[in-house]
Amino acid sequence: MTSYLERYAERHARTADVVTAVALCVCTLFGAQISTSESSPPHALWPAWILVVSGAAVLAARSRPRATLAVTAAAAALLTALGYLPSPLLLAPVMTALYWLAALTDSRTTGVYGSATVALLVATSLAGAPLGDDFILRTVGTVLWLLLPVSLGGRSRFRRAYLESVQARAAHAERTREEEARLRVAEERMRIARELHDAVAHHMAVAHAQAGTAAHLADTHPEQTRKILADLVGTTTSALLELRATVGVLRQTADPHASPLEPTPGLDRLPELVAACASAGLTVTVDIEGEARPLSPGVDLTAYRIIQEALTNATKHAPDHAARVRLRYDGSRLLITVTNDGTMHGGAVPPMPGGGYGLMGMRERAHSVGGDLRAGPRPEGGFEVAAALPFQPRTPEPRTPADAPTGRRPEETR
């Protein structure tokens, strides 16, 4: 019931103010007739109409709380100076003005005006009647009755400030959700672009090398040419399948009846990757050290894509047409090293770390699962890509991959 009245008063503020003003006028008339055994009010009631008229000032309490308090306090001081007992009914207009002052202004203003009002009414009340049994009512009673609306108004102000802060936090949270949604969309676009780059760049580079080799051997080695062309069909088919799997993510929600997507590639498809590079003329040696450990899907895909991009660069740039892939299961990390010997064709310098979208994508992939990657020319010649990936994704931490192991155990060769 109370909450309903509060909502009604908020929606119909003017009506509530008028009803309050009328009620205060009635309370003032009754309060002017209250007396004690030691004191009695004046026989004439006309002075009480001064406070009754001042009660109408409450209509302006919402917009001018200071002026309203000044008018009602002055009228109440006049009545108490004439000998009227400062009962809560007589002080009702002043109490209402104090409530709105405390609810609409700051604590300092409320303290200054409230203290002055209390001191004024206590002084006039004591001056208007001889001391007697009603001394407590004229002093302590006046103070307590006037402090009550001050505390209620302060509570109302704090409650309103709390609700405003809650609304502000809710609005901020809504804006944050929208910004987070935009950020997630941008991250998803980057992820899809990275997947498309890895799939297209690798397969197109291998297909280009296979087509060039087949054209070169077409006249002198027709059987080998037919085999390379068959491998070329497999390479383009793999490219189409990976493109279909990547783009299929975008249509999966809109088309619930779409066919199942191809499983995400991982290190289990490393032999296929090596075979594709071999058909393009790149000899790849794979060394595995340590006991193989299961990788999370994200880390497994990251490891495969890093090796795929590194071998794609080796297919295009390695002068000796050979590359080495080293996998080392060390503690809680998988160490990956992809190297090729020699210098670039025409004496060109291999791409430096951070250059090109391929190296940038590899580094972003490694960081996304909490790993690290470095790539660049080797002092003894050639180019090296080294990555350290955790078995389970975690928050990225800046670190340097461990040095590559010295011993090796050939597992797969062209």
C-alpha positions as CSV (number, residue, x, y, z in Angstrom):
1,M,0.0,0.0,0.0
2,T,2.8,2.4,0.9
3,S,4.7,1.7,-2.4
4,Y,1.4,2.3,-4.3
5,L,0.9,5.7,-2.6
6,E,4.5,6.6,-3.3
7,R,4.1,5.8,-7.0
8,Y,0.9,7.7,-7.2
9,A,2.4,10.8,-5.5
10,E,5.3,10.6,-8.0
11,R,2.9,10.5,-11.0
12,H,0.6,13.1,-9.6
13,A,2.9,15.4,-7.7
14,R,0.6,18.5,-8.0
15,T,-2.4,16.7,-6.6
16,A,-0.4,15.2,-3.8
17,D,0.9,18.7,-2.9
18,V,-2.6,20.2,-2.7
19,V,-3.9,17.3,-0.5
20,T,-0.8,17.7,1.7
21,A,-1.4,21.5,2.1
22,V,-5.1,21.0,3.0
23,A,-4.1,18.4,5.5
24,L,-1.5,20.7,7.1
25,C,-4.0,23.5,7.4
26,V,-6.4,21.2,9.3
27,C,-3.6,19.9,11.5
28,T,-2.5,23.5,12.3
29,L,-6.0,24.4,13.5
30,F,-6.2,21.4,15.8
31,G,-2.7,22.0,17.0
32,A,-3.5,25.5,18.0
33,Q,-6.0,24.2,20.6
34,I,-3.7,21.7,22.3
35,S,-2.6,22.7,25.8
36,T,-1.1,21.3,29.0
37,S,-2.0,21.7,32.7
38,E,0.7,24.4,33.0
39,S,-0.1,26.3,29.9
40,S,-3.1,27.0,27.8
41,P,-3.2,28.5,24.3
42,P,-4.6,32.0,23.7
43,H,-8.3,32.3,23.5
44,A,-8.2,33.9,20.1
45,L,-7.6,31.6,17.2
46,W,-7.0,34.2,14.6
47,P,-3.2,34.1,15.0
48,A,-3.4,30.4,14.1
49,W,-4.6,31.4,10.7
50,I,-1.2,32.9,10.1
51,L,0.3,29.5,10.1
52,V,-2.7,28.0,8.2
53,V,-2.1,30.5,5.4
54,S,1.7,29.7,5.5
55,G,0.8,26.1,5.1
56,A,-0.1,26.9,1.5
57,A,3.5,27.7,0.9
58,V,4.1,23.9,1.0
59,L,2.8,23.9,-2.6
60,A,6.1,25.4,-3.6
61,A,8.3,23.1,-1.5
62,R,9.4,21.0,-4.4
63,S,10.7,24.0,-6.4
64,R,11.7,26.4,-3.5
65,P,12.4,24.4,-0.4
66,R,14.5,27.2,1.3
67,A,11.8,29.8,0.8
68,T,9.1,27.5,2.0
69,L,11.0,26.7,5.2
70,A,11.6,30.4,5.8
71,V,7.9,31.2,5.5
72,T,6.6,28.3,7.6
73,A,9.3,28.7,10.3
74,A,8.6,32.4,10.7
75,A,4.9,31.7,11.1
76,A,5.5,28.9,13.6
77,A,7.9,31.2,15.5
78,L,5.2,33.9,15.8
79,L,2.7,31.4,17.2
80,T,5.1,29.9,19.7
81,A,6.1,33.4,20.8
82,L,2.4,34.1,21.5
83,G,2.2,31.1,23.8
84,Y,1.0,28.3,21.6
85,L,2.4,24.8,22.5
86,P,4.8,23.6,19.8
87,S,3.0,20.2,19.2
88,P,3.6,18.1,16.1
89,L,0.3,19.2,14.7
90,L,1.2,22.9,15.1
91,L,4.6,22.3,13.6
92,A,3.4,20.1,10.7
93,P,4.0,22.8,8.0
94,V,7.5,23.4,9.3
95,M,8.2,19.6,9.5
96,T,7.0,19.2,5.9
97,A,9.2,22.1,4.7
98,L,12.2,20.5,6.5
99,Y,11.5,17.2,4.8
100,W,11.6,18.6,1.3
101,L,14.7,20.7,2.2
102,A,16.5,17.5,3.3
103,A,15.3,15.5,0.3
104,L,16.1,18.1,-2.4
105,T,19.3,19.8,-1.1
106,D,22.7,18.7,0.2
107,S,23.6,17.7,3.7
108,R,25.4,21.0,4.4
109,T,22.4,23.2,3.4
110,T,20.1,20.9,5.4
111,G,22.3,21.2,8.5
112,V,22.5,25.0,8.4
113,Y,18.8,25.7,7.8
114,G,17.7,22.9,10.1
115,S,19.8,24.1,13.0
116,A,18.6,27.6,12.6
117,T,15.0,26.5,12.5
118,V,15.3,24.3,15.6
119,A,17.1,27.1,17.5
120,L,14.5,29.7,16.5
121,L,11.5,27.7,17.5
122,V,13.0,26.5,20.8
123,A,13.9,30.1,21.7
124,T,10.5,31.5,20.8
125,S,8.7,28.7,22.5
126,L,10.5,29.3,25.8
127,A,10.0,33.0,25.5
128,G,6.3,32.7,24.9
129,A,5.3,30.9,28.1
130,P,6.6,30.6,31.7
131,L,8.6,27.6,32.6
132,G,6.6,24.7,33.9
133,D,5.9,21.0,33.4
134,D,5.8,21.6,29.6
135,F,9.5,22.6,29.6
136,I,10.5,19.2,28.1
137,L,7.8,19.5,25.4
138,R,8.9,23.0,24.5
139,T,12.6,22.1,24.2
140,V,13.4,18.4,23.7
141,G,10.0,17.7,22.1
142,T,10.5,20.5,19.6
143,V,14.0,19.3,18.7
144,L,12.9,15.7,18.2
145,W,9.8,16.6,16.1
146,L,11.9,18.8,13.9
147,L,14.7,16.3,13.5
148,L,12.3,13.5,12.4
149,P,11.5,15.0,8.9
150,V,15.2,15.9,8.5
151,S,16.2,12.2,8.9
152,L,13.3,11.0,6.6
153,G,14.2,13.6,4.0
154,G,17.9,12.6,4.1
155,R,16.9,8.9,3.7
156,S,14.7,9.8,0.7
157,R,17.7,11.7,-0.9
158,F,20.0,8.8,-0.3
159,R,17.5,6.4,-1.7
160,R,17.0,8.5,-4.8
161,A,20.7,8.8,-5.3
162,Y,21.1,5.0,-5.0
163,L,18.3,4.4,-7.6
164,E,20.0,6.9,-9.9
165,S,23.3,5.2,-9.5
166,V,21.7,1.8,-10.2
167,Q,20.1,3.2,-13.3
168,A,23.5,4.7,-14.4
169,R,25.2,1.4,-13.8
170,A,22.5,-0.4,-15.8
171,A,22.9,2.1,-18.7
172,H,26.7,1.7,-18.5
173,A,26.3,-2.1,-18.5
174,E,24.1,-1.9,-21.6
175,R,26.6,0.2,-23.4
176,T,29.4,-2.2,-22.3
177,R,27.4,-5.1,-23.6
178,E,27.0,-3.4,-27.0
179,E,30.7,-2.6,-27.1
180,E,31.5,-6.1,-26.1
181,A,29.2,-7.4,-28.8
182,R,30.9,-5.2,-31.4
183,L,34.3,-6.4,-30.2
184,R,33.3,-10.0,-30.4
185,V,32.0,-9.5,-34.0
186,A,35.4,-7.9,-34.9
187,E,37.3,-10.8,-33.3
188,E,35.2,-13.3,-35.1
189,R,35.8,-11.5,-38.4
190,M,39.5,-11.6,-37.7
191,R,39.4,-15.3,-36.9
192,I,37.5,-16.1,-40.1
193,A,39.9,-14.0,-42.1
194,R,42.8,-15.8,-40.5
195,E,41.3,-19.2,-41.3
196,L,40.6,-18.2,-44.9
197,H,44.1,-16.9,-45.3
198,D,45.7,-20.1,-43.9
199,A,43.5,-22.3,-46.0
200,V,43.7,-20.4,-49.3
201,A,47.4,-19.3,-49.0
202,H,48.7,-22.8,-48.3
203,H,46.6,-24.7,-50.9
204,M,47.1,-22.1,-53.6
205,A,50.8,-22.0,-53.0
206,V,51.0,-25.8,-53.2
207,A,48.7,-25.9,-56.3
208,H,50.9,-23.3,-58.0
209,A,54.0,-25.3,-57.3
210,Q,52.4,-28.5,-58.5
211,A,51.1,-26.9,-61.7
212,G,54.5,-25.4,-62.4
213,T,56.3,-28.7,-61.8
214,A,53.7,-30.6,-64.0
215,A,54.2,-28.0,-66.9
216,H,58.0,-28.4,-66.6
217,L,57.8,-32.3,-66.7
218,A,55.0,-32.6,-69.2
219,D,57.2,-33.5,-72.2
220,T,59.9,-35.5,-70.5
221,H,58.2,-37.4,-67.7
222,P,54.5,-37.9,-68.6
223,E,53.9,-40.5,-65.9
224,Q,55.2,-38.2,-63.2
225,T,53.2,-35.4,-64.7
226,R,50.0,-37.4,-64.4
227,K,50.7,-38.2,-60.8
228,I,51.4,-34.5,-60.0
229,L,48.1,-33.5,-61.7
230,A,46.3,-36.1,-59.7
231,D,47.8,-34.6,-56.6
232,L,46.8,-31.2,-57.8
233,V,43.2,-32.3,-57.9
234,G,43.5,-33.5,-54.3
235,T,45.1,-30.1,-53.3
236,T,42.3,-28.1,-54.8
237,T,39.7,-30.4,-53.3
238,S,41.2,-29.9,-49.9
239,A,41.2,-26.2,-50.4
240,L,37.5,-26.3,-51.3
241,L,36.7,-28.4,-48.3
242,E,38.5,-26.1,-45.9
243,L,36.8,-23.1,-47.5
244,R,33.4,-24.8,-47.1
245,A,34.1,-25.6,-43.5
246,T,35.2,-22.1,-42.7
247,V,32.4,-20.3,-44.5
248,G,29.9,-22.9,-43.3
249,V,30.3,-21.4,-39.8
250,L,28.5,-18.3,-41.1
251,R,25.5,-20.2,-42.5
252,Q,25.2,-22.8,-39.8
253,T,22.9,-20.8,-37.6
254,A,20.7,-19.6,-40.5
255,D,20.4,-23.1,-42.0
256,P,19.9,-25.7,-39.3
257,H,19.5,-28.5,-42.0
258,A,22.9,-27.8,-43.5
259,S,25.2,-30.8,-43.8
260,P,27.7,-31.5,-41.0
261,L,30.9,-29.5,-41.3
262,E,34.3,-31.1,-41.7
263,P,36.2,-31.7,-38.5
264,T,38.7,-28.9,-37.5
265,P,42.2,-29.9,-38.7
266,G,44.9,-30.8,-36.2
267,L,48.3,-32.5,-35.9
268,D,46.6,-35.8,-36.9
269,R,46.5,-34.4,-40.5
270,L,50.2,-33.5,-40.5
271,P,51.0,-36.5,-42.8
272,E,48.5,-35.2,-45.4
273,L,50.1,-31.8,-45.2
274,V,53.6,-33.3,-45.7
275,A,52.4,-35.3,-48.6
276,A,50.9,-32.2,-50.3
277,C,54.2,-30.3,-49.8
278,A,56.1,-33.3,-51.3
279,S,53.9,-33.3,-54.4
280,A,54.8,-29.6,-54.8
281,G,58.5,-30.4,-54.7
282,L,59.3,-29.6,-51.0
283,T,60.9,-32.4,-49.0
284,V,59.7,-32.2,-45.4
285,T,61.2,-34.1,-42.5
286,V,59.2,-34.4,-39.3
287,D,60.9,-35.1,-36.0
288,I,59.0,-35.8,-32.8
289,E,60.6,-35.8,-29.4
290,G,59.0,-36.8,-26.0
291,E,55.8,-38.6,-25.3
292,A,52.9,-37.3,-27.3
293,R,50.3,-35.5,-25.2
294,P,46.7,-34.8,-26.0
295,L,46.1,-31.1,-27.0
296,S,43.0,-29.1,-26.7
297,P,41.1,-28.5,-30.0
298,G,42.2,-24.8,-30.0
299,V,45.9,-25.6,-29.4
300,D,45.8,-28.5,-31.9
301,L,44.4,-26.3,-34.6
302,T,46.9,-23.5,-33.8
303,A,49.8,-26.0,-34.0
304,Y,48.6,-27.3,-37.4
305,R,48.0,-23.8,-38.8
306,I,51.5,-22.6,-37.7
307,I,53.2,-25.6,-39.4
308,Q,51.0,-25.1,-42.4
309,E,51.9,-21.5,-42.9
310,A,55.6,-22.1,-42.2
311,L,55.7,-24.9,-44.9
312,T,53.7,-22.7,-47.3
313,N,56.5,-20.0,-47.0
314,A,59.1,-22.7,-47.4
315,T,57.4,-24.0,-50.5
316,K,57.6,-20.5,-52.1
317,H,61.0,-19.4,-50.8
318,A,63.2,-22.3,-49.7
319,P,66.0,-22.6,-52.4
320,D,67.0,-26.1,-51.4
321,H,63.3,-27.4,-51.5
322,A,63.7,-28.9,-48.1
323,A,62.2,-28.1,-44.6
324,R,62.4,-29.7,-41.2
325,V,59.5,-29.8,-38.7
326,R,60.4,-30.5,-35.1
327,L,57.8,-31.3,-32.4
328,R,58.9,-31.6,-28.8
329,Y,56.5,-32.4,-25.9
330,D,58.3,-30.6,-23.1
331,G,56.6,-30.5,-19.6
332,S,53.4,-28.6,-20.1
333,R,54.3,-27.1,-23.5
334,L,54.5,-28.2,-27.1
335,L,57.6,-26.7,-28.8
336,I,57.4,-26.4,-32.6
337,T,60.3,-25.5,-34.9
338,V,60.1,-25.3,-38.7
339,T,63.4,-24.5,-40.4
340,N,64.9,-24.4,-43.9
341,D,68.5,-23.9,-45.0
342,G,70.2,-21.6,-47.6
343,T,69.5,-18.1,-48.6
344,M,66.7,-16.7,-50.7
345,H,66.7,-16.7,-54.5
346,G,68.6,-13.8,-56.0
347,G,70.3,-13.1,-52.6
348,A,67.1,-11.6,-51.2
349,V,66.7,-11.5,-47.4
350,P,64.0,-13.7,-45.9
351,P,61.0,-11.8,-44.5
352,M,61.7,-10.3,-41.1
353,P,59.6,-11.1,-38.0
354,G,56.3,-9.2,-38.0
355,G,56.3,-8.7,-41.8
356,G,53.4,-10.0,-43.9
357,Y,50.0,-11.3,-42.9
358,G,51.3,-14.9,-42.6
359,L,53.8,-14.2,-39.9
360,M,51.3,-11.9,-38.2
361,G,48.6,-14.5,-38.3
362,M,50.9,-17.2,-36.8
363,R,51.9,-14.9,-34.0
364,E,48.3,-13.9,-33.2
365,R,47.3,-17.6,-33.2
366,A,50.1,-18.5,-30.7
367,H,49.2,-15.6,-28.4
368,S,45.5,-16.4,-28.5
369,V,46.1,-19.7,-26.7
370,G,48.7,-18.3,-24.3
371,G,51.8,-19.3,-26.3
372,D,54.5,-17.4,-28.1
373,L,56.1,-17.4,-31.5
374,R,59.2,-16.0,-33.1
375,A,60.3,-16.1,-36.7
376,G,63.3,-14.8,-38.6
377,P,66.5,-15.6,-40.4
378,R,69.0,-18.0,-38.7
379,P,72.6,-17.0,-38.1
380,E,73.8,-20.0,-40.1
381,G,71.4,-19.2,-43.0
382,G,67.9,-20.0,-43.8
383,F,64.7,-19.2,-42.0
384,E,63.2,-20.5,-38.8
385,V,59.8,-20.4,-37.1
386,A,59.7,-21.4,-33.4
387,A,56.6,-21.6,-31.3
388,A,55.8,-22.7,-27.7
389,L,52.2,-23.6,-27.1
390,P,50.6,-24.8,-23.8
391,F,48.7,-28.1,-23.9
392,Q,45.6,-26.3,-22.7
393,P,44.7,-22.6,-23.7
394,R,45.3,-20.0,-21.1
395,T,45.8,-16.2,-20.8
396,P,48.7,-15.2,-22.9
397,E,51.9,-14.3,-21.1
398,P,55.0,-12.7,-22.7
399,R,57.7,-15.3,-22.9
400,T,60.5,-16.6,-25.2
401,P,60.2,-20.1,-26.6
402,A,62.8,-22.6,-25.3
403,D,65.7,-23.4,-27.5
404,A,65.2,-26.1,-30.0
405,P,66.4,-29.6,-28.9
406,T,69.6,-30.9,-30.2
407,G,68.7,-34.6,-30.6
408,R,66.0,-35.8,-33.1
409,R,64.2,-38.9,-33.9
410,P,63.0,-39.1,-37.5
411,E,59.4,-40.1,-37.7
412,E,58.4,-39.3,-41.2
413,T,60.3,-38.4,-44.3
414,R,59.3,-37.8,-47.8
